[in-house]
Amino acid sequence: MPDAHILAIANQKGGVGKTTTAINLGAALSEMGHEVILIDLDPQGNASTGLGIDPKKRSLSSFDLLTGDVTLQAGRCPTAFPRLSIVPATSDLSSADAQLSQRSDRLRLLSQALRSAPAETIILIDCPPALGLLTVNAMVAADAVLVPLQAEFYALEGLSQLLTTVREVRSSANPTLRINGVVLTMSDNRNNLSQQVEADARATLGDLVYATVIPRNVRVSESPSHAMPVLNYDPQSKGSLAYRQLAAEFAARLKLPEVVS
């Protein structure tokens, strides 16, 4: 059977829609009938909260996954959404760099943990907004990196640092790592700056940039406070429609088989 598909969702800049994309892309793919596991690797744990996992109920976490104290199957929690589970984050991740940096296998901890990933499952790793040990672990474990890029002035400037890290990981620890694509987020087509950033991104990166653009949408912003993806909070909102379109384009890029749910 085909292996699992492992994607790191990364951008060292915070506030670009990384966690929002992880949650809603995962929800849209599960809605299509795919089995999805979201690994919350951000110490803030926003993806876990956004999927309704109470902090008091996170007895097993992604930190335990890294240390080898729990398997992927044991550490994943079901959510209220069919076919979408999550390995939640706790504050333990905040000390991961200090606690794990002396281990000789420190860059491959997540890769080792994901060897038992169920075939044909899609694993999305929500990385922290930094290019430290946790993000590098995600890149070493992943097949590819998906980059949310906010439609703002310094967007492309910050992207170059991330691409440099991807090249370094490819040359040292994961030679098959690639960029799956760049997703423009929080875009306002009434805004000349958003239009210019999109034009510059497409001119610079070409087909790496997804055709789908995620709009700035109040429903997307509201949904985390209700502990659910926007697809469930307001299924017909512009944000929901955009994430469904992104999931379809994502599935096409990965050549995922159609699934009858």
N, C-alpha and C positions, 0 to 999 in steps of 0.2 A: 504494500500500500504506500501511497505517496507520504512523504514526511510532512510534519507540521510546517506551517508558514509562520515565521517569526519576524516581526517588524518592530523596530525601535522607533518610537515617536519622540523626536528630540529637537530641541533648540535651546541653546544656553541662555537665551534672553527670556525673561519671565513675561507673563501677560500677553502672550501671542496666540492664545487659544489652543495650546498643546493638550491640556487635560480635557478641555471641551471636545476637541477632535477625537481624542482617544475614546471617551465615553460614547459619543454619538456615532462615530464610525463603527465601533463595536456593536452598538445597538442596531444600527442599520444592517450590518452584515448578519447579525443573528436573526433579524427580521426576515432576511432573505433565505434563512434556513441553515446558515453555517454555524458550527460550534465555535464559540469565541471565548478565549480566556484573556482577561486583562490583568496584567501584572503592574501593580502600583509601586513604582520604585522611587516615588517622590516623598521625602520625609513629611511634607505637609499633608499628605494623604487625601488630597482633594478628590481624586478619582474614586476612592473608597467611600467618602462621604457623599459624593454625587450619585453613587449607585445604592445609597441607603444602608451602608454597613456601619452600624453603631460602633463608635470607638471602644466601648466596653465589651464588645463581642469579638474583638480582633485578637483572640488568644493565639492564633497562628498568623504569621505575617510574612511579607516578602523578605524581611531580614532573616527569619528562620530558614527561608528557602536558600538564601545566599550562604548561610553557615552550614547547610546540610542537615539541619535538625528536623526538617520536614520535607516531604516529597511534594512535587507539584500537585499530585492528585489529592493528597491530604490537606494541603494548604489552601486550595481553591474553595471559595465560598459561593454558593448559589446566590443569585440576585432575584429580584422580583420579575426579571425579564427572561423568558425562555431562551435556552441555549447560550446565555451570557453569564459567565462566572468571573470572579475576581480573586486574586491573591492580594489581600489588603495591605496597606502600609501602616506602620506605627512610628512613633518618635524614635524607636531604636535605630532607624535608618540614619538619623542625624549623626550618629557616632560611627557609622560604617567605615568611613575613611580611616579613622584612628584605630578601630578594632581589627580591621581586616588587612591593613596595609603591609603588615609583616609576613603575611602568608605568601608562600612561593607561587601559589595558584590564584592569587588575588584577582587577576584579570579574567579568569575562566570560571569563577564560582557560579554565575548564573548559567553559563553554557553547560556546565556539568549538571546542574539541576534540571535543565530543560531537555536532557537526553531522553527522559521518559515521557515527553509530551505525546499525547495521543495523535495518531496519524490523521492527517487532513484537518486538524484543528488550526484555527488562526489565533496566534498569540500576539497581542499588542502590548508593548511595554511602554508605560508612561514614565518618561525619564524626568529627573529633576532639572531645574533651569540652571545647570552648571555642567562643565565638561570634566567632572571629577571621576572618581573610581566607579560610582554607580552607573553613570552614563557610559563609560568605557566598557563596563561589564555587559551592559545591554547591547552595545555595538558588537562586541566579541561573540555574543550569543545569537545575534540576529542574522537573518538573510539579507536584510536591507533596512534602510533608514527612511522614514517618512518625516518631512520637515514642514511644520506649519509656519507660515511666514505672514506676519501682520502687514497689511498694506499701509506702511508708514515710512517716513523719510529715511531712517537709518536701517531699514530692513535688510537690504542686500549687503550693506557693509558688515553687519553682524553675521550674515550667512557664511562669509568667507572663512571665518574662524572655525565654524562647525565643519565645513568641507575639508579643511586642513586636518582636523581630528579624524575624520573618516578616512582620509588618505593614510594617516599614520597607523590607524588600526588595521587597515588593509595590508600595509607593508610589513606589519609585525605579527599580529595575532589572528587576523581573520581575512585571508586573501580573497575570499569570495564575497565580502561585504560590498554592497552597492547602494546607490541612492534610488529608492523606489520612486520618489517624486517630491515635489514641493507644492504645498497647498496654500493658496492665498486665503487669509482669514480676516474677519472684521472689516470687510471691504464695503465702502459706500460709493456706489456708482454715480452719486450726485456730486461727489467730491473730486475735484481735479487731481488732487494728490494721489488718491487711491487709483485713479485711472493711469497716472504716470508711473506709479510703482508697478502696477500690473504690466504695463507696456515694457518697462525696463527689465522686469523679471523674465518676461517671455523673450525679449531680445537677447538677454544674457544667457539664459538657461535652456531656451528652446522647449523641446518636448518633455523635459523634466517637469515642467510646470503643468499641473493638472488643468484640464479645461474647466472643471468645476471651480467656482469661486464661492467661498462661504461669506454671506453678507453679514454686516452688523445688524443684529436682530434682537429686539428686546426679549422675545420669548426664549432665545438661547441664553441670555443673561439671567433670566428668572428661574430657569429649570433647575439649576443646582440647589437652590434654596428649598426646592420641593423634593430633593433627593431622587431625581429621575432624569433620564435623557430628554432632550427637547422633543424627540420623536414620540414620546409617551405623554409629555406635558401638553404639547399642542401639535398633534400630528400633521396638521395642515399649514403650519406656519412656514414662512420663507426659509427659516433655518432648518426645519425638518426636511423640507423638499430638497434643500441643497445637500444635506448630509446623505440622503438616500441616493442622490445623483452621484455624490462622491463615492459611495460604497459600490455602486454599479461600475464606475470607472476603475476603481481600485480592483474589483474582482476581475475585470477585463485585463488589467495589466498583469495580474497574477495567473491569468488563465484558469480561474477557479471554475470547477464544474457547476452547472446549475443544480440547485438542490430543491427538492419538493418538500416544503415544510408541512 
